[in-house]
């Protein structure tokens, strides 16, 4: 079985075999609002007229978030028909098409978000994909990526927990890839627990303590613990300046 055949069979039934979300189920959208508020809001363009593209938009969680926060020009693309059916509940402009074909259309965007997608590509595919993303950004535009973290203590689970994963990155290797494609000002952020109540606040405090222990380990072993991220996923932002 070739790689394209393998992917097409898995993505065709990705929702029913992985997430189980049903059309009409609004709860995941409501739950996602606080997550994006905490992790992503500070990274977004202040211009509500910005042209926004969400690649591999899935069920449309982030499209819903953008619409709820006043962004007027939002587009989603996903190859899974089940995911597209869900996303169209919250955004009219969602396309069921391979992202390579979609980016070849020549449309340009001010902000492109890429959540939980690049790890599904081989290294060669990722390089070509990011070249095309760069071409699709307007000067001054930005991309925001979320991807599994190779520096996490549970990196192996993140790599092999999804059979469609090809490569996972840490912040250094992903920044190198982005810079190769022309991106500038690469910045990384952790994900981790979100304090919104007593229990979640306790989790957040405990997580900070665990991070301190892990950074101490890195300091002892390598002499430096600067800028390490240990969450199972991390966020990276990069810009097109020219």
N, C-alpha and C positions, 0 to 999 in steps of 0.2 A: 504494500500500500504506500503510495507516495504521500508526501507531507501535506499537500493541498487537500487530498482526499481525506486524510486523517482529521485535519482541522474541520473540514466542511461537515463531516459526520458528527463530530462532537459539538460544534457550535449550533448546528441545526436544532438540537434539543438541549441547549445549554441551561435554559431556565428550568425545564421539567426534570433534568437530571442533576442540577446543582442547587439552585436557589429555591425552587418550588413556589415562587411568587405568582399569584393569579391576577388576571386582569380584573380591575375593580378594587384591589387591595391597596388602600391608601396609607396604611400604617407605616410601611417602610419609608415613604416620602416624608411623613411628619417626623419620624425619628431622625432622619438624616439632617434636618435643619440645624439642630444644635451642634452636630458634628462638624458640618461645614462652617458654621459660625465660628467655632473655636479654632479650626485648623486652617481654613482656606480664606475666610473673608478678608483678612488683613493683606492678602496677596493679590486681590482682584483689582482690576482697573476701576478707577473712580468714575469713569465716563460711562453712564448708563446707556449711551448710544453706541458703545463699542460693539463691533461685530465679533461674536463669540462662537467658537466651534468646539463641541465636546466630542472627541474621537473615542470610539468604543463606548458609546454613551450608556450601554446596558439598558436597564429599565427606566432610565431618565431621571435618576435621583438628583444629579447635579443640574440638569436642565430645569427641573422643578425649582431647585434652590435659586438659580439665576432669575427665573421668572418671578419668584416671590420677592426678590430683592430689586426689582424694577428694571432689569436689563431687557431691552426691547428687541434686540436682534440676536437670536440664539438659534443654533443649528446643531443637530445631533446626527451621528452616523454610526451604524453598527452592522455587522454582517449576519447577526443572528435574527431570524424572523420572529422568534419568540420575544427577544429583547425589544425589538422595534415595536411590536404590538403593545408592549407595556409602556414604552417611552412615548408613544403617540397619545397616551392618555393625558400627558402633561405638556406636550409641545407638538405643534402641528408640523414643524419643519424637521422631520426625522427621516433619514434615508437608509434603506436596506441595501448596502453596497459595500464592496471591498474598499477599504480606505485608500488604497493606491489609486483606484479609479476615481474616487471622489476628489482627492487632492489634485489630480491631473486636470480638473475642470478650470483651473486658473483663478478661482475665487480667492480673495484675500481677506484676512481676519486681523483684528487687533489683539485677540486673546485666544489661544488654543489650549484646551485642557486635555490631558491624557492620563486617565486614571486606570491603573491595573491593566495595562496593555503592552507596554514595551517588553515586559518579561516573557511575552508569548512569541517574540520574534527571535530568530537567530541573530548573531552579531552582524552578518552582512545585511540581513533584512532591516535591522535596527538602524544601521548607517544610512541606507537608502531612504528609509522612512523619515528619519530626522532631516535629511537633505530636503525632502519634499515638504516637510512641515516648515522648514526655514523659508523656502520659496513662497509658501502660502501665507506667511506673516507679513504684515505691513511694517515698514521701518518704525521702530519704537514699540513694536508689539512684544508680547511675552508668551511664554509657554509655562504651564504648571503641570508637573508630572507627579504621580503617586505610584510607587512601585515597591515590591518586597526588598528588604534590606539584608544584604549579604553579611553585614557586621552584627546582625542580631544573634543572640545565643540560639535562636530557633530558626536560623537561616535554612537549614536542611528541610525543615517542615514547610517553609515558605517556597522553597525550590521545588519540592516533590509532592506537595499537597494538592497541586493541580496538575493533571497529566499533560496539559497543554503548555506548561511553562518550559521555556528553552534556556534562558539565562537570567540570573538575578545579579544586581549591581550593588556596590556600596556608593557612597556619595562621591568618592574620588574617581571611580571608574566611569560613573555616569557623567560627571562633569567633563572628564576627558573626551567622552564620546560627543557630548554637546558642543564643546569647543572645536572639535574637529569639523563639525558641521557649520561653524561660524557663529554660534551663540556666545554671548558675553554675560558677565555679571551672574554667574551661577551661584545660587544660594540654597542651602539645605536646611530642613526643619524636621524635627521628630513628630511622630503622631502620638501614640500613648493614651493613657486614661484621660477622660475629660471630667473635671470636677463640676457637678451640677446638683449634688445632694450630699448627704452625710457619707453614705457608703462609697460613692464615687470619689469623694474628696479624700477619704482614707486610702483608697486605691492609688490616687494621684500622689499622696505623700509617700506611701510605701514604694511606689515606682521611682520617685526621686531618690529614695534611700538606696534602692537596688542599683540605680545608675551611678551613684557615688561609689558604690562598692566596685562596680565594673570599671569605672574610670581609674580607681585606685589600683586595680589589677593591671590595667594597661600602663599606668605610670610606673609600677614596679617592674614590669616585664620590658617595656619599650622606652622608658624614660620620658614619655609624654602622653597625656590623655586629652590633648586639646581638640575640641570640635568633634569628638566621637558621638555617634548616634547609635543607640542600641534597640530602638523600637523595631517591631517586626516589619513595619513599612516606614518609608520616609518620603518627604515631599521635596521636590526640587523646582526652583523657578529659574528661568533664564530668559535673556532678552535678545532681540534683533535690533542692533543699534543703527545699521546702515540701510 
